[in-house]
Amino acid sequence: MKWLRGGGIWGFIVRRLLLGILVLFLVSVIVFAGTQALGDPARAILGRDATPDRLAALQAQLHLDQNVVGQYVQWLSGLLHGSFGTSLASQQPVSQLLGPRLVSSIVLVVISAVISIPLSIVIGSYAALHREKKFDTIVSNVMLGLASMPEFVTALLLVILFSTNIFHALPSISPVPPGHRAWEYPDELILPVATLVIAVTPYVSRIMRASMIEVLESDYVEMARLKGLSERTVLYRHALPNAIGPVFQVTAISLAYLAGGIVIIEYVFNYPGIGSALVDAVTNHDIPVVQALAVLIAGLYVVLNLLADVATILVTPRLRTRL
């Protein structure tokens, strides 16, 4: 096992993968235990007037007549074989039920990330280069104000501004008809994407500004300047690669938030993604759907954090030498 303690970047990736598997296992235990607190799904389906015989028959059909350990082992075995079970509400396979909604949420997250992450890096870098000047002061105050606003408040303000008598330029809700793709309705995507961009940009840009200021004041950047290198070369070759490392970590958290925190945004805009699916599943006591979404979001957190760590090492010379 010595190669796990060293091995350069590949040894680091293997260690993080093993740790990620352990985290997902613990998450599966917590998720399964938590969904047990939602109550008996058989009774939720049949209602309070269900007879004991019908209740027992449905519990046997759903494998709820086993003990908790047996239910967990069966559920975990299904996950390992790529099966999330069957929805209790619609009697469809969970993967088939969540497939279109997952695509819609991915479209929303990807568009928001493509806009917000580069925008945050540019704003943070420019503010750091003009530290304590007019641009930096204005941007810092604006970002602080935006960061303090809850997402649903931002969404409602955008609806009031662009979907009422003020401008009335965009639809206030974003429904996607069944059988259609989210990108076929670009107007309906504008307000949800804008809300997510406003939610993410302040955090990433502030981290980028702080990281860039720290790097610009470092000894190796000062040495590069003393060697006569142009300010552009100092910025792009020495400052930016070292400053962007911490941003990858915040970006991973932000992307994971976009995937797991869009429940409110999708609910406000009536957007048919995994957020609204999670709300419906909890309301209907649809335990297989709740379990599947929780595990998927946890897996996304693990993958994004692994990618962020690897990207940080690849772009930061100081970290590469330590592996």
C-alpha positions, 0 to 999 in steps of 0.5 A, a space after each residue: 500500500 506504499 504507492 497509495 501514500 505517494 504515487 504523485 497525482 495518480 496516488 492522490 486521485 486513488 486516495 480521494 476515490 477511496 475516501 469518496 466511496 466511504 463518504 457515499 456509503 455513509 451518506 447511503 446509511 444516513 439517507 436510508 435512515 432519514 427516509 425511514 422517518 417519513 413514515 410507512 409508504 404503504 400506509 401513505 399510498 393506501 390512506 388511513 382507511 386501508 384494511 390490515 390485509 391490504 396494508 400487509 399485502 402492499 408492504 410485502 410487495 414493496 419489501 417493507 415486511 423485512 427488517 430495516 437491515 434487510 431493506 437497506 441491503 436490498 436497496 444498496 444492492 439495487 444501487 450497485 446494479 444501477 437500479 434506483 427502484 420503482 416510484 411509489 407514486 407513479 409506479 414507474 422506474 425511478 431512473 425513467 421518471 427522473 431522466 427528463 428532469 435530470 436533463 432539465 436541471 443539468 441544462 440550468 446548472 451548466 448554463 449558469 456555471 458557464 456564465 457565472 464562473 468566468 464572470 466571477 474570475 474576471 470581476 475578482 481579478 480586476 477588482 484585485 488589480 484596482 484594489 481600494 479604487 472606485 471599481 473595487 469599492 463599488 463591486 465589493 459593496 454590490 457583491 456583498 449586498 447580493 450575497 446577503 439576499 436569499 435566492 427566492 428574494 432575488 427570484 421574486 425581484 427579477 419576476 417583479 422587474 421583468 415580468 410585470 408592468 415595469 418591463 413585462 419582457 420575460 415569462 414569470 414561470 418556466 414550464 417545459 411541456 412533457 416531451 420537450 427539452 429545456 433549451 427549446 425555450 430560451 426565454 423561459 430559462 433567462 430568469 432562473 439562470 439569472 437568479 443562479 448567476 446572481 446567487 453564485 457570482 458574489 462568493 466566487 468573485 470575492 474569493 478570487 479577489 482575496 486570493 489574487 491580492 494575496 498572490 500579487 503581494 507575494 515574494 515570487 510575484 515581486 521577484 518576477 517584476 524585479 526581473 523586468 517581466 511585463 505586468 501582463 506576463 507577471 499576471 498571466 504566468 505567475 499570479 493567475 495560476 496560483 490565485 485561481 487554485 482556491 477558486 476551484 474549491 469555491 467553484 466546486 462548492 458553488 456547482 454542487 450548490 447549483 445542483 442541490 440548491 435549485 429546489 427553491 429556484 425551480 419551485 418559484 419558477 415552476 421549472 420541471 427539474 430535480 428540485 421540483 421532483 424532490 418536493 413532490 417526492 417528499 410530499 407524496 412519501 415517494 421514498 425511492 425517489 427521495 433516496 435516489 435524488 439524495 444519493 445523486 446529489 451526494 455523488 455529485 458533491 464527491 465528484 466535483 470536490 475531487 475534480 476541484 482538488 485535481 484541478 487545483 494541484 494541476 494549476 498550482 506549481 507549489 502543490 505539484 511539488 509536494 506530491 
